[in-house]
Amino acid sequence: MGILRLIMKLTDKQIIELLGGTTAVSKLCKVTPPAVAQWKVKGIPYDKLIFMGAELEKRSCGLMNRKNMFPKVYKFVWPELE
């Protein structure tokens, strides 16, 4: 898997696995595990994806970063990144 694929093409299921699986993500986002299980099929809600942004950056060792994942809103959500 190339770096570009890792940065740009992770599926929602792969993102959840990168963050430790259904239970870990449910605790991180303060939702139920069945809700996270549905995200694997229906997609992660945008607000939850933003909430996971810093952890995704950390777990991917910076290969996925908030500036690239959320170029239109990162300045407002994470002003310290500017």
BAFI-3210 file (N, C-alpha, C; in Angstrom, 3 decimals, decimal comma, padded with zeros to 6 digits):
// residues 82
n [1|2|3|4|5|6|7|8|9|10|11|12|13|14|15|16|17|18|19|20|21|22|23|24|25|26|27|28|29|30|31|32|33|34|35|36|37|38|39|40|41|42|43|44|45|46|47|48|49|50|51|52|53|54|55|56|57|58|59|60|61|62|63|64|65|66|67|68|69|70|71|72|73|74|75|76|77|78|79|80|81|82]
n.u [000,844|000,711|001,933|000,275|-002,148|-002,635|-002,952|-005,090|-007,121|-008,260|-010,749|-013,852|-014,119|-011,433|-010,345|-011,613|-010,534|-007,809|-007,910|-008,268|-010,468|-013,996|-015,027|-013,099|-013,293|-015,939|-015,793|-014,009|-015,529|-017,757|-020,132|-022,367|-021,166|-022,690|-023,450|-021,020|-020,384|-022,301|-021,277|-019,218|-020,452|-022,316|-020,875|-018,725|-019,956|-019,474|-018,945|-018,063|-015,810|-014,180|-013,873|-012,294|-009,963|-007,379|-006,505|-006,370|-004,288|-002,192|-002,123|-001,489|001,047|001,440|001,065|-001,530|-002,881|-004,429|-004,627|-004,563|-006,663|-008,895|-009,067|-010,603|-011,698|-009,896|-008,520|-010,395|-011,297|-008,995|-007,124|-004,511|-002,950|-002,345]
n.v [-001,176|002,115|005,356|007,494|006,156|005,382|007,881|009,086|007,226|005,528|003,357|003,732|001,598|000,774|003,028|002,924|000,526|001,256|003,005|001,324|-000,344|-001,231|-001,015|000,623|002,980|003,629|004,336|006,500|008,335|008,519|007,043|004,291|000,895|-000,485|001,718|002,565|000,265|000,435|002,624|001,507|000,509|002,440|004,758|007,101|009,669|013,113|014,996|013,320|012,254|014,509|014,877|012,663|013,349|014,292|012,019|010,202|011,334|010,994|008,138|007,334|008,111|010,659|010,441|010,694|013,763|016,497|018,908|018,117|016,275|017,790|020,317|022,665|023,356|023,060|025,232|026,495|024,576|023,527|025,821|026,018|024,729|026,408]
n.w [000,000|-000,972|000,170|-000,607|-000,965|001,662|002,861|001,469|000,857|002,795|003,954|005,774|007,517|007,725|008,948|011,435|012,398|012,484|014,589|016,702|016,723|016,966|019,666|020,937|019,395|019,891|022,583|022,411|020,932|022,449|021,978|021,244|020,767|018,702|017,124|016,045|014,607|012,594|011,215|009,789|007,596|006,675|006,741|008,398|010,386|009,545|011,623|013,658|012,474|012,317|015,047|015,590|014,348|015,439|016,793|014,693|013,238|015,057|015,379|012,811|012,576|011,598|008,853|007,987|008,202|009,949|008,560|005,877|005,813|006,455|004,875|004,509|006,958|009,056|010,234|011,781|013,546|014,723|015,676|016,517|014,683|012,666]
ca.u [000,000|001,512|001,622|-000,890|-003,324|-002,858|-003,409|-006,303|-008,101|-008,697|-012,198|-014,303|-013,781|-009,992|-010,129|-012,044|-009,527|-006,597|-008,120|-008,365|-011,650|-015,328|-015,167|-012,219|-013,856|-017,167|-015,379|-013,426|-016,593|-018,860|-021,326|-022,447|-020,498|-023,505|-023,407|-019,755|-020,508|-023,054|-020,402|-018,412|-021,270|-022,981|-019,935|-018,527|-020,477|-018,397|-018,587|-017,283|-014,512|-013,411|-013,550|-011,228|-008,841|-006,086|-006,112|-005,971|-002,955|-001,262|-002,025|-000,884|002,393|001,466|000,775|-002,823|-002,854|-005,690|-004,635|-004,907|-007,963|-009,962|-008,426|-011,484|-012,146|-008,928|-008,150|-011,440|-011,401|-007,694|-006,379|-003,093|-002,237|-002,071]
ca.v [000,000|003,324|006,421|008,234|005,333|005,464|009,216|009,540|006,224|004,589|003,210|003,982|000,403|000,824|004,092|002,389|-000,459|001,999|003,623|000,310|-001,175|-000,715|-000,634|001,769|004,164|003,999|005,046|007,765|009,230|008,493|006,468|002,850|000,067|-000,704|002,911|002,503|-000,835|000,962|003,520|000,706|000,271|003,659|005,873|007,823|011,037|014,103|015,582|012,326|012,157|015,664|014,574|011,658|013,841|014,301|010,633|009,612|011,858|010,337|006,704|007,111|008,706|011,874|010,232|011,360|014,918|017,238|019,929|017,453|015,613|018,789|021,568|023,836|023,696|022,803|026,480|026,843|023,498|023,423|027,031|025,848|024,171|027,484]
ca.w [000,000|-001,054|001,126|-001,080|-000,661|003,098|003,204|000,805|000,464|003,823|004,100|007,143|008,294|007,992|009,934|012,736|012,813|012,819|015,894|017,744|016,588|017,276|021,078|021,208|018,748|020,598|023,797|021,984|020,442|023,413|021,351|021,481|019,754|017,501|016,276|015,301|013,649|011,454|010,459|008,866|006,405|006,217|006,741|009,650|010,288|009,406|012,918|014,402|011,809|012,803|016,438|015,574|013,556|016,134|017,078|013,408|012,939|015,981|015,103|011,498|012,652|010,794|007,429|007,829|009,094|009,973|007,497|004,613|005,912|006,582|004,443|004,574|008,312|010,130|010,898|012,743|014,535|015,409|015,332|016,846|013,531|011,703]
c.u [000,888|001,067|000,385|-002,171|-003,653|-003,448|-004,813|-007,408|-008,502|-010,217|-012,575|-013,980|-012,295|-009,651|-010,492|-011,035|-008,225|-006,702|-008,382|-009,615|-012,918|-015,455|-014,329|-012,792|-015,142|-016,842|-014,821|-014,511|-017,801|-020,194|-021,315|-021,665|-021,381|-023,532|-022,145|-019,795|-021,282|-022,194|-019,551|-019,142|-021,789|-022,066|-019,889|-019,095|-019,327|-017,981|-017,774|-015,893|-013,613|-012,967|-012,377|-009,934|-007,487|-005,590|-005,693|-004,560|-001,897|-001,044|-001,382|000,533|002,525|001,192|-000,599|-002,752|-004,102|-005,759|-005,042|-006,285|-009,120|-009,459|-009,302|-011,817|-011,072|-008,565|-009,147|-011,534|-010,142|-006,847|-004,885|-002,287|-001,828|-000,659]
c.v [001,238|004,370|007,188|007,462|005,431|006,821|009,481|008,500|005,232|004,542|003,530|002,793|000,405|001,905|003,593|001,372|000,228|002,615|002,609|-000,541|-000,508|-000,218|000,590|003,050|004,596|004,749|006,421|008,782|009,293|008,117|004,963|002,077|-000,230|000,508|002,895|001,386|-000,381|001,883|002,760|000,481|001,579|004,875|006,574|009,234|012,051|014,686|014,605|012,155|013,321|015,406|013,597|012,161|013,776|012,886|009,911|010,057|011,161|008,872|006,405|007,684|009,903|011,688|010,792|012,569|015,759|018,308|019,314|016,809|016,608|020,164|022,813|024,265|023,584|024,070|026,859|025,816|023,428|024,650|026,914|025,279|025,229|027,998]
c.w [000,000|-000,050|000,686|-000,785|000,822|003,468|002,682|000,703|001,549|003,861|005,551|008,043|008,657|009,013|011,325|013,261|013,219|014,212|017,009|017,716|017,106|018,716|021,408|020,614|019,446|021,893|023,459|021,628|021,368|022,759|021,618|020,417|018,535|016,565|015,417|014,268|012,416|010,593|009,458|007,545|005,814|006,152|008,089|009,474|010,324|010,755|013,768|013,798|012,233|014,237|016,533|014,928|014,226|016,412|015,797|013,028|013,792|015,608|013,755|011,426|011,716|009,312|007,064|008,753|008,908|008,901|006,167|004,657|005,879|006,140|004,575|006,000|009,389|010,897|011,992|013,874|015,386|015,090|015,624|015,689|012,517|011,841]
res [m|g|i|l|r|l|i|m|k|l|t|d|k|q|i|i|e|l|l|g|g|t|t|a|v|s|k|l|c|k|v|t|p|p|a|v|a|q|w|k|v|k|g|i|p|y|d|k|l|i|f|m|g|a|e|l|e|k|r|s|c|g|l|m|n|r|k|n|m|f|p|k|v|y|k|f|v|w|p|e|l|e]
***
